[in-house]
């Protein structure tokens, strides 16, 4: 028996470390093979820590491709394909074992605009693509943290103009600029004008907290704080490294910033390694355009916090879950704002163990993975201490079995979405499994594959099953015109809906107007709707009205 057990373990270990092949085919929008299309496999940890997989290849003359990674991985992954003149497409793939996928390119559209101010060439990257409406194709959003394929990168011209020629029609693009580091979300359209934020400068010196000596080769991360949730531009964190005298200089977008000395990957010895910022609170400057602020940062050796993550029901260890630590700002910082991004992810250790390196202060520890919940564990650390934290007990979000039926109650394949932007197709029998956040009801919206019938229902975590029975929707027609009354072709029109229990509107569908400037949607009959139209920098929002009162709408763009 012992010999058999050892043999079985050896076989399992071998399978867990053998290469994994990902193969498939790429199709053009018309369904024909996309010969010699480029394919990129990207897998990133959603929380920004751990390994990143980035592989590239070309399809053969039949549109087929094959990639290989050295061992299985739990990372969420996308195969992204591109063929000039035919567009971009992507599909989710599993890296746990050999997998096969089909990537269909989306009908191409042009994203073009001008950046102001336009001095100097800037690197422009597409870091995300998602449908404008919840039920637009493609349903699955694409998002990158640190990498992007070459065909999703370009440079501005001397006049500040940039062009991406083959992005998916009907999508919103997350456009990232390297200088100043910031992101915008814009529809894939032409004639956009993007105003980059002005910059200011933070400079200064990093010193040891103990003896006030300068610290060379220390990485400093500047984080934007107190961002408005609906701000058009999102400043990104700015990183810089101290010189031999511990001095640094960083250009950042205007606004309120805080800083953290976290570690130094560039240190050649122990002198600059493992340092973290001094205890909280601290002054957070508000920077205006062209301003230069001098700061002195005192860094300390980290406190080490170790602990375990266990299943809340079985009490068994839970491996591969990440733990985040956030400063307990609301209780201990006396009104000093803290960046929402200010947290650290624990280093994962075997069998559900974790280890954190934290500055002095009060911290709350929780499981960080999406779809998991845990009670917060509070720790207080000072003076380079090493402590064992209480065990973090975690449980997955509750799930509900969702079924979609037609008007007669027969199962039908459809699409289900919620107000957060998640959307999936049901299986052939009309079923899907949905995670419901605890203590917060979720509104589920369902539609038929032709987007002509609709159903919606509020679901709580206590429910185990819910049925969404589709009913024929209401038609909404209209025309987009200029102030002279002439129809506007290729204007982007989107329909937004809200139900009484919802705090914010959600975009259901979008389309471009034809040559006659007209559009037509079939929408849920029980919702209040708003129509939004845009072309270039011209925009219009209609009144919010019940669906039946929107028979024919004239939208005048100015």
Secondary structure, 3 states (H helix, E strand, C coil): CHHHHHHHHHHHHHHHHCCEEEEEEEECCCCCECCCCEEEEEEECCCCCCCEEEEEEECCCCCEEEEEECCCCCCCEEEEEEECCCEEEEEEECCCCCEEEEEECCCEEEEEEEEECCCCCCEEEEEEEEECCCCCCCCCCEECCCCCCHHHEEECCCCCEEEEEEEECCEEEEEEEECCEEEEEEECCCCEEEECCCEEEEEEEEEECCCCCECCCCEEEEEECCCCCCCCEEECCEEEECCCCCEEEEEEECEEEEEEEEECCCCCCHHHCCEEECCCCCCCCEECCCCEEEEEEEEEECEEEEEEEEECCCCCECCCCCEEEEECHHHHCCCCCCCCCCEEECEECHHHEEEEEECCEEEEEEECCCCEEECCEEEEECCCCEEECCCEEEEECEEEEEEEECCCCCECCEEEEECCCCEEECCCCCEEEEEECCCCCEEEEEEECCCCEEEEEEECCCCCEEEEECEECEEEEEEEEECCCCECCCCEEEEEEECCCCCCCEEEEEEECCCCCEEEEEECCCCEEEEEEEECCEEEECCCEEHHHCCEEEEEEC
